[in-house]
Amino acid sequence: MIALAATLAIQMFTSLASTATAVLAPEIARDFRLPSKLIGVFVGLLYVGSATASLASGHFIARHGAIRVSQTCVLICACGIVLVAALPSTLAPMLALAPVIIGLGYGAITPASSEVLARTTPPDRMALIFSIKQTGVPGGAALAGAALPPLALALGWRPALISVAVCGVGIAALAQSTRKRLDLQRVDRPFSAAALIEPLRTVFRHRALVELSIVGFVYAAMQMCLMSFLVVYLTEALDYPLVAAGLALTTVNAGGIVGRIAWGAVADRAIPPRRLLGVIGIASCAFAFATAALGAAWSQAGLLAVAACFGATAIGWNGVQLSEVARQAPPGHAGAITGASGFITFTGVVSGPPLFALLAFLTDSYRVGFAVFGAACLICGSALLLRTR
């Protein structure tokens, strides 16, 4: 329970930090005189940093311990948020540095928590415990959607971001109390490029890990496009006010929280994880198409119902996938293998939002992006069901 509580709190903060700029994108873009669609590029740069950190995380986790790595990453995220808040509007090109910094902090969090939970979780509860921990991702995003728009309207978007950074410093300090109990297996390994690449080679030698990494590639791209573009889509294309759009994003992430816990329990008790991931992909496609079909005539209740179901599928898959990666990893290497698989997942995230933004520019419609990425989930989910039959 100590391990779960610590990793959940850290995961929630880093998700809040990585989502904050997307939630406040209309306000930030207006101040810097940039089009809101460029949030896709911002998110892509964030996950370039995340992919790099994820691949390199295994070495640092083994050397310094998962909690120490997590504390450092939280502070790095806070520094990136402060840079966005402190940057003058005349220095808009410097904004490109902030997402890379935030991403370097975000990328190692999941491998570090997987290393801790793989050591402390009973095998028959792996999917559920990992899924509960991963509720920190939609939980942090839901907090961003609920709290940051009103805070930005009351104080301004810059003070709203500073408050996020202050929370990060507090989380890092609180995590220190768990380090003696959880950072028990530290090894003084020499640093080398070959050592960083070896976990990735292990993934490619293991067919099940390759399949799970491809699932992460496709599903994470859909997840991040939903989280990054929903607010902009609702405010620009459908003329929703910012607070109402933030409520829809909060509903998406609330659905993701429920979905992650429910799918984790199902994977432990009823349906094999890879088969369940196939079902989730097909359902995610259905709700992506429903989101693309949203219009001004839809009621608020209808919008929130679609948002909740879309979140339960497009966000709910992650804990099941991560627990299965940790289960398939060689003993004692869950953190490194999760980091290498996460590198592939983040590659999908890096390419997803910029591609979504490109589709929006070319077609002048966000609907096409939701339809295209939904179709990709359909193909991946169907292939998984055929493979596991």
Sequence and secondary structure as in RCSB ss.txt:
>XXXX:A:sequence
MIALAATLAIQMFTSLASTATAVLAPEIARDFRLPSKLIGVFVGLLYVGSATASLASGHFIARHGAIRVSQTCVL
ICACGIVLVAALPSTLAPMLALAPVIIGLGYGAITPASSEVLARTTPPDRMALIFSIKQTGVPGGAALAGAALPP
LALALGWRPALISVAVCGVGIAALAQSTRKRLDLQRVDRPFSAAALIEPLRTVFRHRALVELSIVGFVYAAMQMC
LMSFLVVYLTEALDYPLVAAGLALTTVNAGGIVGRIAWGAVADRAIPPRRLLGVIGIASCAFAFATAALGAAWSQ
AGLLAVAACFGATAIGWNGVQLSEVARQAPPGHAGAITGASGFITFTGVVSGPPLFALLAFLTDSYRVGFAVFGA
ACLICGSALLLRTR
>XXXX:A:secstr
 HHHHHHHHHHHHHHHHHHHHHHTHHHHHHHHT  GGGHHHHHHHHHHHHHHHHHHHHHHHHHH HHHHHHHHHH
HHHHHHHHHHHS GGGGGGGGHHHHHHHHHHHTHHHHHHHHHHHHS GGGHHHHHHHHHTHHHHHHHHHHHHHHH
HHHHH HHHHHHHHHHHHHHHHHHHGGGHHHH          HHHHHHHHHHHHT HHHHHHHHHHHHHHHHHHH
HHHHHHHIIIIIS   HHHHHHHHHHHHHHHHHHHHHHHHHHHHTS HHHHHHHHHHHHHHHHHHHHT  TTS H
HHHHHHHHHHHHHHTTTHHHHHHHHHHHS TT HHHHHHHHHHHHHHHHHHHHHHHHHHHHHHS SHHHHHHHHH
HHHHHHHHHHHHH 
